[in-house]
């Protein structure tokens, strides 16, 4: 590990971003280039190390910082969701505290499943435009109980016993009060720790929407090129219909991304639409590849669709509970009890690994919010279709809503 740390540390002296061999081809190059541009515009040094999907190695990161010998923020990300930060600023206490605070703000803004490249860009945005860290109230500890012994002559044994009982009762009451107060203070402190001011919450939402819109814009550009390429080919009727569905989903997603007023949940819906378009494109390409040298009827496509998407290498659906969680791992029965128009129903929908764990452990699902409540409690098209998981074609539902 020492040799690897030395190699990376030396490389960072000429280029602030180092991508390991394990990460090459696995990282989102567009988001990484955005990060490099942001690093160049900062007024202090930031170094980024990208590793494979085994997670960020904190020990290696510390060694790299030491061998490099420079001052700044050292950030390590993997190709999944992990991010680690180390830093050193000699005689720059304010700057060091600022870097610490922005990492704390970042942890409040992103979720565990947020891709590491997105976390990196969000953190760099915070470095460029520092935000006030959440203030955690340090509740006052209740003063300890003191037992004073008053020496004096005892008149009678009864009087002494009665006094002892009275003092004991007083001590027990004081201890109970002190513990109860400490528990209340601790509970309040824990609760406030996870409460953010409305101003900061607005800023978080703005940042998340900005990052989402950037990533979605790149995805739509790539899909547009794919669809254009398909349209120039001689497609069968079934494949032409698939390409048309991909185009419809793409155009709907594009209109959402281009809308400056689109909310975070709408951008999440655009992600679902782009995934749907990508899946249609993959279906067409797979069918054409299978068709070559095999049957030329539509039967292969029909029979192939019965196979699982994972076995066939098709893009997976996104998590229905919150598309921002990423790809779904399985279809699970989800209860929508007391959830808006779906109250009392149970539906089988795609869920991510995190939501699957919540279901198995009996924990509350972390639904994406629409305004101030879980989206399934509302009346939006996203709620009515569960992001296309129920109720027919999502694009058709969106067109119907807009008409």
FIDREN-213640 format. One record per residue (C-alpha): residue number from 1; residue in one letter; chain; x, y, z. Coordinates in pm, whole numbers, plus 50000, padded with zeros to 5 digits. Each point is the difference from the previous one (the first is absolute). Layout:
<atoms>
<NUM,'A','A',<X,Y,Z>>
...
</atoms>
This chain:
<atoms>
<1,'X','A',<50000,50000,50000>>
<2,'X','A',<50291,50235,50078>>
<3,'X','A',<50136,49976,49645>>
<4,'X','A',<49656,50064,49856>>
<5,'X','A',<49955,50302,50227>>
<6,'X','A',<50337,50141,49890>>
<7,'X','A',<49916,49951,49633>>
<8,'X','A',<49664,50173,50032>>
<9,'X','A',<50144,50279,50218>>
<10,'X','A',<50264,50078,49737>>
<11,'X','A',<49745,49994,49718>>
<12,'X','A',<49779,50250,50188>>
<13,'X','A',<50282,50255,49990>>
<14,'X','A',<49945,50039,49625>>
<15,'X','A',<49629,49913,49968>>
<16,'X','A',<49744,50056,50280>>
<17,'X','A',<49794,49699,49890>>
<18,'X','A',<50132,49644,50002>>
<19,'X','A',<49794,49707,49868>>
<20,'X','A',<50119,49652,50093>>
<21,'X','A',<50003,49721,49743>>
<22,'X','A',<49709,49831,50180>>
<23,'X','A',<49784,50312,49949>>
<24,'X','A',<50083,50069,49637>>
<25,'X','A',<49701,49937,49779>>
<26,'X','A',<49771,49975,50304>>
<27,'X','A',<49983,50367,50101>>
<28,'X','A',<49771,50262,49845>>
<29,'X','A',<50256,50196,49796>>
<30,'X','A',<49767,50294,49941>>
<31,'X','A',<49937,50058,50371>>
<32,'X','A',<50370,49952,50071>>
<33,'X','A',<50089,50266,49742>>
<34,'X','A',<49750,50234,50164>>
<35,'X','A',<50172,49936,50330>>
<36,'X','A',<50342,50082,49850>>
<37,'X','A',<49866,50331,49870>>
<38,'X','A',<49861,50085,50343>>
<39,'X','A',<50333,49912,50165>>
<40,'X','A',<50185,50239,49767>>
<41,'X','A',<49773,50285,50109>>
<42,'X','A',<50047,49952,50375>>
<43,'X','A',<50231,50223,50204>>
<44,'X','A',<50160,49707,50182>>
<45,'X','A',<50136,49665,49886>>
<46,'X','A',<49775,49697,49970>>
<47,'X','A',<50128,49656,49902>>
<48,'X','A',<49771,49717,49885>>
<49,'X','A',<50080,49628,49991>>
<50,'X','A',<49756,49763,49826>>
<51,'X','A',<50018,49631,50095>>
<52,'X','A',<49801,49693,49895>>
<53,'X','A',<49672,49886,50150>>
<54,'X','A',<50158,49855,50314>>
<55,'X','A',<49943,50324,50192>>
<56,'X','A',<50221,50291,50101>>
<57,'X','A',<50311,49889,50193>>
<58,'X','A',<50041,50249,50287>>
<59,'X','A',<50345,49869,50096>>
<60,'X','A',<50126,50033,49644>>
<61,'X','A',<49856,50351,49978>>
<62,'X','A',<50190,50109,50312>>
<63,'X','A',<50324,49855,49864>>
<64,'X','A',<49950,50184,49670>>
<65,'X','A',<49950,50326,50189>>
<66,'X','A',<50320,49949,50199>>
<67,'X','A',<50214,49898,49700>>
<68,'X','A',<49865,50285,49789>>
<69,'X','A',<50102,50256,50260>>
<70,'X','A',<49771,50267,49863>>
<71,'X','A',<49721,50191,50165>>
<72,'X','A',<49638,49964,49900>>
<73,'X','A',<49705,49765,50000>>
<74,'X','A',<50064,49640,49895>>
<75,'X','A',<49686,49823,49878>>
<76,'X','A',<49972,49632,49914>>
<77,'X','A',<49695,49854,49825>>
<78,'X','A',<49924,49655,49865>>
<79,'X','A',<49792,49913,49695>>
<80,'X','A',<49694,49937,50216>>
<81,'X','A',<49881,50225,50285>>
<82,'X','A',<50295,50040,50239>>
<83,'X','A',<50183,50327,50068>>
<84,'X','A',<50271,50075,50256>>
<85,'X','A',<50177,50328,50077>>
<86,'X','A',<50329,50085,50171>>
<87,'X','A',<50159,50343,50015>>
<88,'X','A',<50293,50198,50127>>
<89,'X','A',<50032,50379,50027>>
<90,'X','A',<50299,50133,50190>>
<91,'X','A',<49923,50325,50185>>
<92,'X','A',<49667,50034,49820>>
<93,'X','A',<49757,49910,50273>>
<94,'X','A',<49703,50182,49845>>
<95,'X','A',<50045,49822,49667>>
<96,'X','A',<50030,49664,50173>>
<97,'X','A',<49679,50063,50195>>
<98,'X','A',<49828,50104,49676>>
<99,'X','A',<50097,49673,49830>>
<100,'X','A',<49878,49804,50302>>
<101,'X','A',<49670,50189,50005>>
<102,'X','A',<49932,49950,49629>>
<103,'X','A',<50052,49625,50035>>
<104,'X','A',<49740,50003,50280>>
<105,'X','A',<49761,50197,49778>>
<106,'X','A',<50065,49754,49718>>
<107,'X','A',<49912,49702,50219>>
<108,'X','A',<49668,50170,50076>>
<109,'X','A',<49931,50061,49632>>
<110,'X','A',<50069,49665,49840>>
<111,'X','A',<49872,49655,50088>>
<112,'X','A',<50200,49681,50046>>
<113,'X','A',<49907,49881,49651>>
<114,'X','A',<50099,50324,49822>>
<115,'X','A',<50269,49912,49738>>
<116,'X','A',<50350,50095,50109>>
<117,'X','A',<50060,50223,49693>>
<118,'X','A',<49688,50198,50092>>
<119,'X','A',<50113,50029,50363>>
<120,'X','A',<50338,50127,49878>>
<121,'X','A',<49843,50270,49784>>
<122,'X','A',<49763,50105,50277>>
<123,'X','A',<50292,50030,50244>>
<124,'X','A',<50201,50207,49751>>
<125,'X','A',<49697,50229,49954>>
<126,'X','A',<49997,50048,50375>>
<127,'X','A',<50373,50076,50002>>
<128,'X','A',<49936,50271,49739>>
<129,'X','A',<49691,50135,50177>>
<130,'X','A',<50029,49906,50369>>
<131,'X','A',<49679,49951,50194>>
<132,'X','A',<49941,50037,50371>>
<133,'X','A',<50033,49669,50177>>
<134,'X','A',<49695,49881,50197>>
<135,'X','A',<50008,50124,50356>>
<136,'X','A',<49960,49717,50251>>
<137,'X','A',<49878,50126,50331>>
<138,'X','A',<50207,49867,50283>>
<139,'X','A',<49739,49958,50268>>
<140,'X','A',<50103,50092,50350>>
<141,'X','A',<50064,49707,50221>>
<142,'X','A',<49805,49998,50318>>
<143,'X','A',<50220,50073,50299>>
<144,'X','A',<50101,49701,50203>>
<145,'X','A',<49821,49930,50324>>
<146,'X','A',<50186,50091,50314>>
<147,'X','A',<49934,49838,50335>>
<148,'X','A',<50095,50218,50291>>
<149,'X','A',<50060,49846,50339>>
<150,'X','A',<49898,50224,50287>>
<151,'X','A',<50168,49906,50321>>
<152,'X','A',<49821,50068,50325>>
<153,'X','A',<49873,49831,50314>>
<154,'X','A',<49722,49748,49957>>
<155,'X','A',<49712,50029,50241>>
<156,'X','A',<49863,49656,49949>>
<157,'X','A',<50052,49693,49780>>
<158,'X','A',<49659,50055,49850>>
<159,'X','A',<50084,50352,49896>>
<160,'X','A',<50326,49877,49845>>
<161,'X','A',<49823,49723,49809>>
<162,'X','A',<49730,50235,49876>>
<163,'X','A',<50261,50249,49884>>
<164,'X','A',<50197,49728,49820>>
<165,'X','A',<49689,49881,49817>>
<166,'X','A',<49918,50358,49900>>
<167,'X','A',<50353,50060,49869>>
<168,'X','A',<49996,49669,49810>>
<169,'X','A',<49668,50085,49839>>
<170,'X','A',<50134,50342,49905>>
<171,'X','A',<50315,49848,49847>>
<172,'X','A',<49796,49747,49799>>
<173,'X','A',<49772,50277,49874>>
<174,'X','A',<50295,50218,49899>>
<175,'X','A',<50172,49712,49819>>
<176,'X','A',<49681,49913,49816>>
<177,'X','A',<49947,50363,49902>>
<178,'X','A',<50360,50037,49882>>
<179,'X','A',<49984,49682,49791>>
<180,'X','A',<49664,50091,49855>>
<181,'X','A',<50128,50346,49906>>
<182,'X','A',<50316,49859,49844>>
<183,'X','A',<49795,49753,49795>>
<184,'X','A',<49769,50278,49878>>
<185,'X','A',<50296,50221,49910>>
<186,'X','A',<50172,49709,49821>>
<187,'X','A',<49684,49917,49806>>
<188,'X','A',<49952,50365,49903>>
<189,'X','A',<50363,50027,49891>>
<190,'X','A',<49971,49684,49789>>
<191,'X','A',<49679,50125,49842>>
<192,'X','A',<50145,50343,49918>>
<193,'X','A',<50308,49840,49855>>
<194,'X','A',<49791,49871,49713>>
<195,'X','A',<49791,50314,49958>>
<196,'X','A',<50122,50257,49749>>
<197,'X','A',<49887,50364,49981>>
<198,'X','A',<49754,50072,49719>>
<199,'X','A',<50255,50228,49835>>
<200,'X','A',<50257,49722,49984>>
<201,'X','A',<49741,49750,49881>>
<202,'X','A',<49917,50233,49711>>
<203,'X','A',<50369,50022,49914>>
<204,'X','A',<50034,49621,50015>>
<205,'X','A',<49709,49958,49760>>
<206,'X','A',<50146,50256,49760>>
<207,'X','A',<50336,49825,49998>>
<208,'X','A',<49846,49659,49949>>
<209,'X','A',<49785,50126,49715>>
<210,'X','A',<50302,50168,49839>>
<211,'X','A',<50206,49680,50021>>
<212,'X','A',<49711,49787,49879>>
<213,'X','A',<49934,50231,49706>>
<214,'X','A',<50368,49992,49897>>
<215,'X','A',<50012,49621,50004>>
<216,'X','A',<49666,49966,49822>>
<217,'X','A',<50105,50243,49726>>
<218,'X','A',<50298,49780,49925>>
<219,'X','A',<49785,49686,49997>>
<220,'X','A',<49746,50152,49762>>
<221,'X','A',<50276,50102,49758>>
<222,'X','A',<50136,49645,49992>>
<223,'X','A',<49654,49851,49951>>
<224,'X','A',<49919,50242,49719>>
<225,'X','A',<50304,49876,49810>>
<226,'X','A',<49898,49637,50057>>
<227,'X','A',<49645,50061,49876>>
<228,'X','A',<50123,50191,49695>>
<229,'X','A',<50228,49710,49911>>
<230,'X','A',<49714,49751,50030>>
<231,'X','A',<49771,50211,49782>>
<232,'X','A',<50248,49985,49713>>
<233,'X','A',<49986,49620,49992>>
<234,'X','A',<49753,49771,49827>>
<235,'X','A',<49794,49886,50299>>
<236,'X','A',<49730,49739,50018>>
<237,'X','A',<49653,50111,50107>>
<238,'X','A',<50053,49879,50357>>
<239,'X','A',<50340,50169,50025>>
<240,'X','A',<49868,50322,49846>>
<241,'X','A',<49727,50008,50264>>
<242,'X','A',<50263,49954,50271>>
<243,'X','A',<50207,50285,49856>>
<244,'X','A',<49687,50217,49990>>
<245,'X','A',<49926,49927,50368>>
<246,'X','A',<50361,50087,50083>>
<247,'X','A',<49962,50331,49815>>
<248,'X','A',<49674,50081,50182>>
<249,'X','A',<50157,49933,50339>>
<250,'X','A',<50311,50199,49905>>
<251,'X','A',<49801,50303,49882>>
<252,'X','A',<49791,50002,50317>>
<253,'X','A',<50311,49978,50218>>
<254,'X','A',<50167,50275,49796>>
<255,'X','A',<49703,50233,50053>>
<256,'X','A',<50021,49944,50377>>
<257,'X','A',<50375,50059,50015>>
<258,'X','A',<49967,50321,49794>>
<259,'X','A',<49729,50134,50232>>
<260,'X','A',<50171,50237,50246>>
<261,'X','A',<49704,49963,50237>>
<262,'X','A',<50018,49619,50014>>
<263,'X','A',<50010,49874,50357>>
<264,'X','A',<50230,49732,50136>>
<265,'X','A',<49730,49734,49972>>
<266,'X','A',<49943,50096,49634>>
<267,'X','A',<50371,49958,49929>>
<268,'X','A',<49980,49660,50168>>
<269,'X','A',<49716,49921,49760>>
<270,'X','A',<50221,50110,49711>>
<271,'X','A',<50258,49746,50119>>
<272,'X','A',<49733,49728,49981>>
<273,'X','A',<49905,50110,49648>>
<274,'X','A',<50361,49997,49883>>
<275,'X','A',<50048,49653,50147>>
<276,'X','A',<49683,49891,49817>>
<277,'X','A',<50135,50144,49674>>
<278,'X','A',<50334,49832,50054>>
<279,'X','A',<49829,49670,50063>>
<280,'X','A',<49801,50027,49676>>
<281,'X','A',<50320,50074,49807>>
<282,'X','A',<50174,49703,50161>>
<283,'X','A',<49701,49778,49913>>
<284,'X','A',<50021,50101,49634>>
<285,'X','A',<50376,49948,49982>>
<286,'X','A',<49977,49664,50174>>
<287,'X','A',<49722,49885,49769>>
<288,'X','A',<50195,50101,49691>>
<289,'X','A',<50310,49820,50124>>
<290,'X','A',<49800,49686,50082>>
<291,'X','A',<49816,50017,49672>>
<292,'X','A',<50315,49989,49790>>
<293,'X','A',<50050,49646,49883>>
<294,'X','A',<49694,49881,50194>>
<295,'X','A',<49625,50031,49950>>
<296,'X','A',<49883,50307,49810>>
<297,'X','A',<49648,49998,50135>>
<298,'X','A',<49892,50199,50303>>
<299,'X','A',<49995,49685,50212>>
<300,'X','A',<50350,50036,50142>>
<301,'X','A',<49917,50343,50136>>
<302,'X','A',<49677,49882,50156>>
<303,'X','A',<50157,49696,50161>>
<304,'X','A',<50306,50194,50108>>
<305,'X','A',<49791,50253,50187>>
<306,'X','A',<49898,49730,50243>>
<307,'X','A',<50356,49964,50121>>
<308,'X','A',<50118,50210,50286>>
<309,'X','A',<50160,50334,49916>>
<310,'X','A',<50299,49922,50217>>
<311,'X','A',<50075,49675,49819>>
<312,'X','A',<49971,50174,49666>>
<313,'X','A',<50219,50295,50100>>
<314,'X','A',<49726,50261,49970>>
<315,'X','A',<49995,50315,50216>>
<316,'X','A',<49824,49941,50331>>
<317,'X','A',<49703,50202,50121>>
<318,'X','A',<50063,50271,50255>>
<319,'X','A',<49875,49979,50358>>
<320,'X','A',<49628,50081,50021>>
<321,'X','A',<50025,50129,50356>>
<322,'X','A',<50256,50258,49890>>
<323,'X','A',<50156,49986,49651>>
<324,'X','A',<50298,50196,50135>>
<325,'X','A',<50092,49687,50199>>
<326,'X','A',<50114,49845,49673>>
<327,'X','A',<49937,49663,49839>>
<328,'X','A',<49745,49760,50138>>
<329,'X','A',<50121,49662,50123>>
<330,'X','A',<49670,49815,50013>>
<331,'X','A',<49621,50033,49980>>
<332,'X','A',<49837,50009,50342>>
<333,'X','A',<49651,50034,50139>>
<334,'X','A',<49974,50349,50148>>
<335,'X','A',<49716,50114,50221>>
<336,'X','A',<49856,50344,49922>>
<337,'X','A',<49780,50007,50308>>
<338,'X','A',<49896,50355,50088>>
<339,'X','A',<50172,50124,49685>>
<340,'X','A',<49767,50231,49806>>
<341,'X','A',<49797,49855,49714>>
<342,'X','A',<50173,49663,50043>>
<343,'X','A',<49895,49970,50365>>
<344,'X','A',<49967,49643,50117>>
<345,'X','A',<50149,49846,49686>>
<346,'X','A',<50304,49778,49964>>
<347,'X','A',<50185,50003,49670>>
<348,'X','A',<50304,49814,49871>>
<349,'X','A',<50257,50252,49879>>
<350,'X','A',<50377,50018,49936>>
<351,'X','A',<50201,50102,50308>>
<352,'X','A',<50370,50064,50060>>
<353,'X','A',<50221,49810,50244>>
<354,'X','A',<49953,50260,50273>>
<355,'X','A',<49620,49994,49978>>
<356,'X','A',<50005,49620,49986>>
<357,'X','A',<50194,50003,50328>>
<358,'X','A',<49745,50244,50148>>
<359,'X','A',<49713,49772,49898>>
<360,'X','A',<50166,49691,50144>>
<361,'X','A',<50077,50180,50327>>
<362,'X','A',<49656,50157,50032>>
<363,'X','A',<50137,50356,49975>>
<364,'X','A',<49816,50294,49845>>
<365,'X','A',<50071,50034,49628>>
<366,'X','A',<50184,50318,49899>>
<367,'X','A',<49760,50125,49731>>
<368,'X','A',<50114,50296,49793>>
<369,'X','A',<49810,50312,50105>>
<370,'X','A',<49768,50207,49784>>
<371,'X','A',<49997,50332,50180>>
<372,'X','A',<49960,49931,50371>>
<373,'X','A',<49880,49638,49986>>
<374,'X','A',<50084,49661,49844>>
<375,'X','A',<49904,50009,49634>>
<376,'X','A',<49763,49702,50030>>
<377,'X','A',<49776,50212,50224>>
<378,'X','A',<49943,50250,49719>>
<379,'X','A',<49802,50005,49676>>
<380,'X','A',<50280,50054,49750>>
<381,'X','A',<50047,49776,49699>>
<382,'X','A',<50307,49860,50176>>
<383,'X','A',<49780,49892,50291>>
<384,'X','A',<49720,49864,49782>>
<385,'X','A',<50242,49782,49799>>
<386,'X','A',<50271,49947,50265>>
<387,'X','A',<50250,50130,49745>>
<388,'X','A',<49858,49768,49733>>
<389,'X','A',<50001,49685,50214>>
<390,'X','A',<49619,49975,49983>>
<391,'X','A',<49719,50141,49790>>
<392,'X','A',<50132,49950,49648>>
<393,'X','A',<50241,50206,49791>>
<394,'X','A',<50159,50292,50187>>
<395,'X','A',<50048,50216,49690>>
<396,'X','A',<49633,49963,49911>>
<397,'X','A',<49900,50094,50354>>
<398,'X','A',<50221,50312,49983>>
<399,'X','A',<49850,50102,49664>>
<400,'X','A',<49651,49948,50143>>
<401,'X','A',<50082,50219,50298>>
<402,'X','A',<50135,50276,49778>>
<403,'X','A',<49704,50001,49764>>
</atoms>
